[in-house]
Amino acid sequence: MATDAITYHGLTRASALAVIWRNTHPDFRSSRGEPRSILTVRGIVALESMSDAEILDHAAYGIRHENHVGFSTRGLIVHPRVGRDWCGAIDHDGRAYVVNLMTGEQRLVSEHADKRTHEARLTAAFMASEAESDRLAKAA
């Protein structure tokens, strides 16, 4: 298979490298000049010389981070779980969601708009969203 035909979580190599660069903390990337390099488990590595496995790993982190930030800006409190794409989320009104940090998909699980206290609604929403994310993870 030609390297150009490989996709990294649906991204081209150039797009995946751009995601990696944007989501690498400035302390762990080169500060001047070319080639752009980041600190990996192999040491300082130029982005262009990263292996396919390294790109998949680093790009997945970057995609999850960018989607998490996107959900947060829309008012959702996301509860990310290591190694899981589907996570529980709640909003400030007590609605429960599951969100996919890799695809950006969001599904309403339940609305808890009853006369319970605000904290009780948020707890119920959190429990519903976590149960649904567990169900989706097992189905995958």
C-alpha positions as CSV (number, residue, x, y, z in Angstrom):
1,M,0.0,0.0,0.0
2,A,1.3,3.4,-0.9
3,T,1.9,5.8,1.9
4,D,-0.3,8.4,0.2
5,A,-3.3,6.0,0.4
6,I,-3.0,5.5,4.2
7,T,-5.5,7.6,6.3
8,Y,-5.0,8.4,9.9
9,H,-8.4,8.4,11.6
10,G,-9.9,9.7,8.4
11,L,-7.3,12.4,7.9
12,T,-4.6,12.6,5.3
13,R,-1.0,12.4,6.5
14,A,-0.6,16.2,6.2
15,S,-3.8,16.9,8.1
16,A,-2.9,14.4,10.8
17,L,0.6,16.0,11.2
18,A,-1.1,19.4,11.5
19,V,-3.4,18.1,14.3
20,I,-0.4,16.6,16.1
21,W,1.5,19.9,15.8
22,R,-1.5,22.0,17.1
23,N,-2.0,19.7,20.1
24,T,1.6,19.2,21.2
25,H,2.4,21.5,24.1
26,P,5.0,24.1,23.1
27,D,7.4,22.7,25.7
28,F,7.5,19.5,23.7
29,R,8.0,20.8,20.2
30,S,10.7,22.6,18.3
31,S,10.6,26.3,18.8
32,R,12.4,27.6,15.7
33,G,13.1,26.7,12.2
34,E,12.5,23.6,10.1
35,P,11.9,20.7,10.3
36,R,9.1,20.9,12.8
37,S,9.9,18.4,15.5
38,I,8.2,17.0,18.6
39,L,9.4,15.0,21.6
40,T,8.2,11.4,21.5
41,V,9.2,8.2,23.2
42,R,11.9,7.9,20.6
43,G,13.3,11.3,21.5
44,I,13.0,14.4,19.3
45,V,11.5,13.4,16.0
46,A,10.8,15.5,12.9
47,L,7.1,15.3,12.1
48,E,7.8,14.2,8.5
49,S,9.8,11.2,9.8
50,M,7.2,9.9,12.3
51,S,6.1,6.3,11.7
52,D,2.6,5.5,10.8
53,A,2.0,4.0,14.3
54,E,3.3,7.2,15.9
55,I,1.0,9.3,13.7
56,L,-2.0,7.2,14.6
57,D,-1.3,7.4,18.3
58,H,-0.5,11.2,18.4
59,A,-3.3,12.1,16.0
60,A,-5.9,10.2,18.0
61,Y,-4.9,12.2,21.1
62,G,-5.1,15.5,19.1
63,I,-8.5,14.6,17.7
64,R,-9.9,13.7,21.1
65,H,-8.6,16.9,22.6
66,E,-10.0,19.1,19.9
67,N,-13.4,17.5,20.1
68,H,-13.4,17.7,23.9
69,V,-12.7,21.4,23.7
70,G,-15.4,21.8,21.1
71,F,-18.0,20.1,23.3
72,S,-16.9,22.2,26.3
73,T,-17.4,25.4,24.3
74,R,-21.0,24.3,23.5
75,G,-21.7,24.0,27.3
76,L,-21.2,20.3,27.8
77,I,-19.3,18.8,30.7
78,V,-17.5,15.8,29.2
79,H,-16.2,13.0,31.3
80,P,-13.4,11.5,29.1
81,R,-12.3,8.0,29.8
82,V,-8.9,6.8,28.8
83,G,-8.9,4.6,25.7
84,R,-12.6,5.1,25.1
85,D,-14.1,7.1,22.2
86,W,-17.6,7.3,23.7
87,C,-17.8,9.3,26.9
88,G,-20.6,10.6,29.1
89,A,-21.5,14.3,29.1
90,I,-24.0,16.5,30.8
91,D,-25.1,20.0,30.3
92,H,-26.0,22.6,33.0
93,D,-29.7,21.9,32.7
94,G,-29.3,18.2,33.6
95,R,-29.6,16.7,30.1
96,A,-27.5,13.6,29.6
97,Y,-25.5,12.9,26.4
98,V,-23.0,10.5,25.1
99,V,-20.3,12.0,22.9
100,N,-17.7,10.4,20.6
101,L,-14.4,12.2,21.0
102,M,-13.1,10.8,17.8
103,T,-16.0,11.7,15.5
104,G,-17.5,14.6,17.3
105,E,-20.9,12.9,17.4
106,Q,-23.3,13.8,20.2
107,R,-26.5,11.9,21.2
108,L,-29.1,13.0,23.8
109,V,-29.6,10.1,26.3
110,S,-32.2,11.7,28.6
111,E,-33.6,14.9,29.9
112,H,-33.9,15.2,33.7
113,A,-36.1,18.3,33.8
114,D,-38.0,17.4,37.0
115,K,-38.4,19.0,40.4
116,R,-35.3,17.4,41.9
117,T,-32.5,19.6,43.1
118,H,-30.0,20.8,40.4
119,E,-27.3,18.5,41.9
120,A,-29.7,15.5,41.8
121,R,-30.5,16.2,38.1
122,L,-26.8,16.4,37.2
123,T,-26.1,13.2,39.1
124,A,-28.9,11.4,37.3
125,A,-27.8,12.7,33.9
126,F,-24.2,11.7,34.6
127,M,-25.3,8.2,35.6
128,A,-27.4,7.9,32.4
129,S,-24.6,9.1,30.2
130,E,-22.0,6.8,31.7
131,A,-24.4,3.8,31.3
132,E,-24.9,4.6,27.7
133,S,-21.2,5.1,27.0
134,D,-20.5,1.7,28.6
135,R,-23.2,0.1,26.4
136,L,-21.7,1.7,23.2
137,A,-18.1,0.7,24.2
138,K,-19.2,-3.0,24.7
139,A,-21.1,-2.9,21.4
140,A,-18.0,-1.7,19.5
